[in-house]
Amino acid sequence: MTARLTLSFDNGPDPDVTPFVLRELAARGLSATFFPVGDQLRKPGGRELLAEVAAAGHVIGNHSMTHTVPLGESPGWETVGREIADMQDLLGDLAGDEKLFRPFGGGGRLGPHLFSPEAVQYLVAERYTVALWNSVPRDWEDPDGWSERARRDVQRRPWTLLVLHDIVKEAMEHLPAFLDGVLADGVEITAELPPECVPVCRGEVTGDLGPLVAGG
Ligand SMILES: [Zn+2]
């Protein structure tokens, strides 16, 4: 079976990195999902940059306003309002029809720190889709080594949802070679999300949230 790969770029947009990523994707006819954070989006030029991402046909999700504290470690409605609802308002019409949320993982970990019970209640009531991940090659920590790890991840999984960051220039300099490598491996790069990484789909709970919710 052909291995599949879904690309996602978190924590941007960044004027020194995002345009480069867009060019490399466009050069290969690839689509990805971008998960910007509010504090980056509010910087001068941030909105124009994200509008370029949307105009290029990529999907834009919500990766929280401040990206500072995992929701499960800050229970209550105030955090939900600031980190999810206010960020969705800030995205406005740049967000797609499907409201997509990716929680702040604090280094890519999956666990009960990801969501508070209130956050889950909100995401379900507001009919969000939650996009997690299954490969975090830690490009921000290892700008030169991430791409080999990522390529191995893609080879051994049927469908990888890869988290990269369009914010570390040195790391993204390896993106062209990585993309050409996985394409040479025969991997199908798709914009669809693997169901195993989507525990909530348009408000329907489709996965096991228990291990991902504080006190759950
Ligand atoms: Zn992040």
Residues whose N, C-alpha, C, O or C-beta is under 5 A from the ligand:
A	BS01	ZN	D10 N11
